[in-house]
Amino acid sequence: MVEPTSGFPPFPPPAHSPLGTQDAGNLAMARGGGTSPEILEETQLGCVLPTSLGTNSLKKSSWGFLFTGIVGGTLVAVYAVATPFLIPALRKICLPFVPATTKQIANVVKMLHCRRGSLVDIGSGDGRIVIAAAKEGFTAVGYELNPWLVWYSRYRAWREGVQDSAKFYISDLWKVTFSQYSNVVIFGVPQMMLRLKEKLALELEDDARVIACRFPFPGWTPDHVTGEGVDTVWAYDISTLRGKRPQGPAHTQSVTQM
């Protein structure tokens, strides 16, 4: 048995000593192996980095989806609103929406003086003519192909308090029969006037009056004309066109300037 060289007996460390991270690293280095504290710390941090990167990537992805949704929704909304205004330009006969001026509305109302019965505005746009006629006591109807303009016209009629006498419908003018109307208003274009003239001549009753704005009907002699330039309005009585109006000293079939 070998006696100890010093006066103190050997004191081995406990089998389960609570060593910290730094102590464990130093002990491992002292034993000739293991990982240094710096490397161990980097290894521990390396286990956290993927989670942080994943969170950032998820946030970026969420913003990307949100941005794409906003852009896509905006494009769909623009398409839905603009399409009804652009489609007429693609039709064989284009009847674009051009709002009636205040002077044009006044001239149409003048042509309705002493008239009675129902009224229809062909291509009623935003409803200005129909609403003005309703205020004059007419039962007025507007036909318009653009649904946005029809809904807006209904809102305007409600705001003006004439929603009961001013009605608006989404329809193609060529699919509507106008025989039930005594007064017809049209803001037309030259390309459609000849065909529309033939349609109205077949469908309207003798006591009907046709009021054309901006462009006259070719081949028809108007009974009354008022306004100048783009505000000119022509009025045609169907009875005159058919030669059924009685002639007398107080009446002339020539144009009357109002």
C-alpha positions in Angstrom: 0.0 0.0 0.0 1.4 3.4 -1.0 1.1 6.1 1.6 0.2 9.6 0.4 3.1 11.9 0.0 1.2 14.9 1.5 -0.5 15.3 4.8 -3.9 15.5 3.2 -5.9 12.5 2.0 -7.1 12.6 -1.7 -10.5 14.1 -2.1 -12.2 13.0 -5.3 -15.0 15.2 -6.7 -18.5 14.0 -6.1 -19.9 11.7 -8.7 -22.9 14.0 -9.4 -21.4 17.5 -8.9 -23.7 20.4 -10.0 -21.4 21.9 -12.6 -22.5 24.9 -14.6 -22.1 25.3 -18.3 -18.7 27.0 -18.0 -17.4 24.5 -15.5 -18.6 21.6 -17.7 -16.8 23.1 -20.6 -13.6 23.6 -18.7 -13.8 20.1 -17.3 -14.3 18.7 -20.8 -11.3 20.7 -22.1 -9.2 19.5 -19.1 -10.0 15.9 -20.0 -8.7 16.5 -23.5 -12.0 16.5 -25.4 -15.5 18.0 -25.7 -16.6 21.4 -26.9 -15.4 24.8 -25.8 -17.9 27.1 -24.0 -17.9 29.5 -27.0 -18.8 26.7 -29.4 -21.4 25.3 -27.0 -23.0 28.7 -26.7 -23.1 29.1 -30.5 -24.6 25.7 -30.7 -27.3 26.6 -28.2 -28.1 29.8 -30.1 -28.1 28.0 -33.3 -31.1 26.0 -32.1 -33.1 29.2 -31.6 -32.3 31.0 -34.9 -34.5 28.8 -37.2 -37.6 29.6 -35.1 -36.9 33.4 -35.4 -36.3 33.2 -39.1 -39.5 31.1 -39.6 -41.5 33.8 -37.8 -40.2 36.6 -40.0 -40.8 34.5 -43.1 -44.4 33.9 -42.0 -45.0 37.6 -41.5 -43.6 38.5 -44.9 -45.8 35.8 -46.5 -48.9 37.2 -44.7 -48.2 40.7 -46.0 -47.6 39.3 -49.4 -51.0 37.6 -49.4 -52.7 40.7 -48.1 -51.2 42.9 -50.7 -52.1 40.5 -53.5 -55.7 40.4 -52.2 -56.0 44.2 -52.1 -54.6 44.5 -55.6 -56.8 41.7 -56.9 -59.9 43.1 -55.2 -59.2 46.6 -56.6 -58.9 45.3 -60.2 -62.1 43.3 -59.9 -63.9 46.4 -58.6 -62.6 48.6 -61.4 -63.6 45.9 -63.9 -67.1 45.6 -62.5 -67.6 49.4 -62.5 -66.0 50.2 -65.9 -67.3 47.3 -68.0 -70.9 48.7 -68.3 -69.5 52.0 -69.5 -67.1 50.4 -72.0 -69.4 47.7 -73.5 -71.5 50.2 -75.5 -68.4 51.2 -77.4 -68.1 47.6 -78.6 -71.6 47.4 -79.9 -72.5 47.9 -83.6 -74.4 51.0 -82.7 -72.7 52.9 -79.9 -74.9 55.1 -77.7 -72.4 56.5 -75.1 -73.5 58.2 -71.9 -73.3 61.9 -72.2 -75.2 63.8 -69.5 -77.8 66.2 -70.7 -77.1 69.9 -70.0 -79.4 72.1 -68.1 -80.4 73.9 -71.3 -81.2 70.7 -73.0 -83.4 69.6 -70.2 -85.2 73.0 -70.3 -85.8 72.6 -74.0 -87.2 69.1 -73.6 -89.6 70.4 -70.9 -90.6 73.2 -73.3 -91.5 70.7 -76.0 -93.7 68.9 -73.4 -95.8 72.0 -72.7 -99.5 71.2 -72.9 -98.7 67.5 -73.4 -100.3 64.7 -71.3 -99.8 60.9 -71.0 -96.8 58.8 -70.2 -93.2 59.5 -71.2 -90.2 57.3 -72.0 -86.6 58.3 -72.2 -84.7 56.0 -74.5 -81.2 55.6 -73.1 -82.0 57.5 -69.9 -78.4 57.7 -68.6 -78.4 59.2 -65.1 -82.2 59.9 -65.2 -82.2 63.7 -65.6 -84.9 63.8 -68.2 -87.1 61.3 -66.5 -86.9 63.1 -63.2 -87.5 66.5 -64.8 -90.6 65.1 -66.6 -91.9 63.5 -63.4 -91.7 66.9 -61.7 -93.9 68.3 -64.5 -96.5 65.7 -63.6 -95.7 63.0 -66.2 -95.5 59.3 -65.4 -92.0 58.8 -66.8 -90.0 55.7 -67.5 -86.3 55.4 -68.5 -84.7 52.5 -70.2 -80.9 52.2 -69.8 -78.5 49.3 -70.5 -75.9 50.4 -67.9 -77.0 48.9 -64.5 -74.9 51.4 -62.5 -76.7 54.3 -64.1 -80.1 52.7 -63.5 -79.4 52.3 -59.8 -78.1 55.8 -59.6 -81.1 57.1 -61.4 -83.4 55.3 -58.9 -81.5 56.9 -56.0 -81.8 60.4 -57.6 -85.5 59.9 -58.1 -85.9 58.9 -54.4 -83.8 61.9 -53.3 -85.9 64.3 -55.5 -89.1 62.7 -54.1 -90.5 61.5 -57.4 -89.8 57.8 -57.0 -93.4 56.9 -57.5 -93.7 58.6 -60.9 -90.2 58.1 -62.2 -89.2 54.4 -63.0 -86.0 53.0 -64.4 -85.3 49.7 -66.0 -82.3 47.9 -67.3 -83.0 47.0 -70.9 -81.8 47.2 -74.5 -83.9 49.8 -76.4 -84.3 47.5 -79.4 -86.1 44.9 -77.2 -88.6 47.3 -75.8 -92.0 48.1 -77.4 -92.9 51.8 -77.1 -96.6 51.7 -78.2 -97.9 52.5 -74.7 -96.1 55.8 -74.5 -97.4 59.2 -75.7 -94.1 61.1 -75.4 -90.8 59.7 -76.5 -87.4 61.4 -75.7 -84.2 60.3 -77.4 -80.6 61.6 -77.1 -79.4 59.6 -80.1 -76.4 59.4 -82.4 -76.6 59.5 -86.3 -75.9 55.8 -86.7 -79.1 54.8 -84.9 -81.6 57.4 -86.0 -82.7 55.8 -89.2 -83.4 52.4 -87.6 -85.0 54.0 -84.6 -87.3 56.1 -86.8 -88.6 53.0 -88.5 -89.2 51.3 -85.2 -91.1 54.2 -83.7 -93.2 54.8 -86.9 -94.4 51.2 -86.6 -95.1 51.2 -82.8 -96.4 54.6 -81.8 -100.0 55.8 -81.7 -101.2 58.8 -83.7 -101.2 61.1 -80.7 -97.6 60.4 -79.8 -94.8 63.0 -79.9 -91.1 62.1 -80.4 -88.5 64.6 -79.1 -85.0 64.2 -80.4 -82.0 65.9 -78.8 -78.6 66.6 -80.4 -79.4 64.9 -83.7 -82.7 65.0 -85.8 -84.4 62.1 -87.5 -83.4 61.9 -91.1 -86.4 62.2 -93.5 -88.7 63.6 -90.8 -89.9 67.2 -90.8 -90.2 68.4 -87.2 -93.3 70.3 -86.0 -91.2 72.3 -83.6 -87.6 73.2 -83.1 -86.0 75.0 -80.2 -82.5 75.7 -79.0 -79.2 76.2 -80.8 -76.1 74.0 -81.4 -75.8 71.0 -79.2 -78.8 72.2 -77.2 -81.2 72.0 -80.2 -84.3 69.9 -79.7 -86.7 68.7 -82.5 -90.3 67.6 -81.8 -92.2 65.3 -84.2 -95.9 64.6 -84.0 -96.7 61.1 -85.4 -100.1 62.3 -86.6 -98.4 64.9 -88.8 -96.0 62.4 -90.2 -98.9 60.1 -91.1 -100.8 63.0 -92.6 -103.7 62.6 -90.2 -103.6 66.0 -88.6 -106.5 68.3 -89.7 -105.3 71.4 -91.5 -106.7 74.9 -90.8 -105.8 78.5 -90.7 -104.5 78.2 -87.1 -102.2 75.3 -88.0 -99.3 74.9 -90.3 -97.3 71.8 -91.0 -94.2 73.7 -91.5 -91.5 74.0 -88.8 -92.5 76.2 -85.9 -89.6 77.9 -84.1 -90.3 78.0 -80.4 
